[in-house]
Amino acid sequence: MKERVMKKIFYLLVILLSTVILVSCIKQNHESIFNNIEIIYSEDDNINHITNDFEFNYELNEKYEITFESTSNAITINDNKYVVVTRSEEDQTAIVEVNIKYKGETVVF
């Protein structure tokens, strides 16, 4: 059951990120920053199977600001980098919004 929830959370994240990539082609500067964000999975996890916490890896830069926001209690983002997955008996949908502020303009992915 927990594995199903984790898979659903992961698939939702992949769909969200894929959609944002397609839509964000208009914003070349914001898009290139977004495309450099990497997801680092825990041991034995991969793009198709998430069972543990994971983290976002990205370059810190004075020219832009990146923040992550979750719309669900299923995940908690600590230090704007580390994602803690809270497992439950019920399936939950989790969405992570990536906010990139660059040259005074904020774009949400």
Contacts in CASP RR format, 6 or more apart in sequence:
PFRMAT RR
TARGET T0000
AUTHOR 0000-0000-0000
METHOD contacts of the structure
MODEL  1
MKERVMKKIFYLLVILLSTVILVSCIKQNHESIFNNIEIIYSEDDNINHI
TNDFEFNYELNEKYEITFESTSNAITINDNKYVVVTRSEEDQTAIVEVNI
KYKGETVVF
1 89 0 8 1.000
2 51 0 8 1.000
2 87 0 8 1.000
3 49 0 8 1.000
3 51 0 8 1.000
4 91 0 8 1.000
5 74 0 8 1.000
5 87 0 8 1.000
5 88 0 8 1.000
5 90 0 8 1.000
5 91 0 8 1.000
5 92 0 8 1.000
6 49 0 8 1.000
6 50 0 8 1.000
6 51 0 8 1.000
6 85 0 8 1.000
6 87 0 8 1.000
7 48 0 8 1.000
7 49 0 8 1.000
7 50 0 8 1.000
8 91 0 8 1.000
8 92 0 8 1.000
8 93 0 8 1.000
9 50 0 8 1.000
9 74 0 8 1.000
9 75 0 8 1.000
9 85 0 8 1.000
9 92 0 8 1.000
9 93 0 8 1.000
9 94 0 8 1.000
10 47 0 8 1.000
10 48 0 8 1.000
10 49 0 8 1.000
10 50 0 8 1.000
12 93 0 8 1.000
12 94 0 8 1.000
12 95 0 8 1.000
13 39 0 8 1.000
13 94 0 8 1.000
13 95 0 8 1.000
13 96 0 8 1.000
14 47 0 8 1.000
16 95 0 8 1.000
16 96 0 8 1.000
16 109 0 8 1.000
17 109 0 8 1.000
20 34 0 8 1.000
20 98 0 8 1.000
20 109 0 8 1.000
21 31 0 8 1.000
21 34 0 8 1.000
21 35 0 8 1.000
21 109 0 8 1.000
24 30 0 8 1.000
24 31 0 8 1.000
24 34 0 8 1.000
24 107 0 8 1.000
24 109 0 8 1.000
25 31 0 8 1.000
27 107 0 8 1.000
29 102 0 8 1.000
29 103 0 8 1.000
30 100 0 8 1.000
30 102 0 8 1.000
30 105 0 8 1.000
30 107 0 8 1.000
30 109 0 8 1.000
33 64 0 8 1.000
33 66 0 8 1.000
33 100 0 8 1.000
33 102 0 8 1.000
34 98 0 8 1.000
34 100 0 8 1.000
34 107 0 8 1.000
34 109 0 8 1.000
36 58 0 8 1.000
36 59 0 8 1.000
37 56 0 8 1.000
37 57 0 8 1.000
37 58 0 8 1.000
37 66 0 8 1.000
37 98 0 8 1.000
38 56 0 8 1.000
38 57 0 8 1.000
38 58 0 8 1.000
39 54 0 8 1.000
39 55 0 8 1.000
39 56 0 8 1.000
39 57 0 8 1.000
40 54 0 8 1.000
40 55 0 8 1.000
40 56 0 8 1.000
40 57 0 8 1.000
41 47 0 8 1.000
41 50 0 8 1.000
41 52 0 8 1.000
41 54 0 8 1.000
42 51 0 8 1.000
42 52 0 8 1.000
42 53 0 8 1.000
42 54 0 8 1.000
43 52 0 8 1.000
44 51 0 8 1.000
45 51 0 8 1.000
45 52 0 8 1.000
45 54 0 8 1.000
50 85 0 8 1.000
52 85 0 8 1.000
53 82 0 8 1.000
53 83 0 8 1.000
53 84 0 8 1.000
53 85 0 8 1.000
54 83 0 8 1.000
54 85 0 8 1.000
55 81 0 8 1.000
55 82 0 8 1.000
55 83 0 8 1.000
56 68 0 8 1.000
56 80 0 8 1.000
56 81 0 8 1.000
56 83 0 8 1.000
57 81 0 8 1.000
58 66 0 8 1.000
63 102 0 8 1.000
64 100 0 8 1.000
64 101 0 8 1.000
64 102 0 8 1.000
65 99 0 8 1.000
65 100 0 8 1.000
65 101 0 8 1.000
65 102 0 8 1.000
66 80 0 8 1.000
66 98 0 8 1.000
66 99 0 8 1.000
66 100 0 8 1.000
66 101 0 8 1.000
67 80 0 8 1.000
67 98 0 8 1.000
67 99 0 8 1.000
67 101 0 8 1.000
68 77 0 8 1.000
68 80 0 8 1.000
68 81 0 8 1.000
68 83 0 8 1.000
68 96 0 8 1.000
68 97 0 8 1.000
68 98 0 8 1.000
68 99 0 8 1.000
69 77 0 8 1.000
69 96 0 8 1.000
69 97 0 8 1.000
69 99 0 8 1.000
70 76 0 8 1.000
70 77 0 8 1.000
70 94 0 8 1.000
70 95 0 8 1.000
70 96 0 8 1.000
70 97 0 8 1.000
71 94 0 8 1.000
71 95 0 8 1.000
71 96 0 8 1.000
71 97 0 8 1.000
72 92 0 8 1.000
72 93 0 8 1.000
72 94 0 8 1.000
72 95 0 8 1.000
73 86 0 8 1.000
73 92 0 8 1.000
74 85 0 8 1.000
74 86 0 8 1.000
74 88 0 8 1.000
74 92 0 8 1.000
74 93 0 8 1.000
74 94 0 8 1.000
75 83 0 8 1.000
75 84 0 8 1.000
75 85 0 8 1.000
75 86 0 8 1.000
75 94 0 8 1.000
75 96 0 8 1.000
76 83 0 8 1.000
76 84 0 8 1.000
76 86 0 8 1.000
77 83 0 8 1.000
77 84 0 8 1.000
77 96 0 8 1.000
78 84 0 8 1.000
83 96 0 8 1.000
97 108 0 8 1.000
97 109 0 8 1.000
98 108 0 8 1.000
98 109 0 8 1.000
99 106 0 8 1.000
99 107 0 8 1.000
99 108 0 8 1.000
99 109 0 8 1.000
100 106 0 8 1.000
100 107 0 8 1.000
100 109 0 8 1.000
END
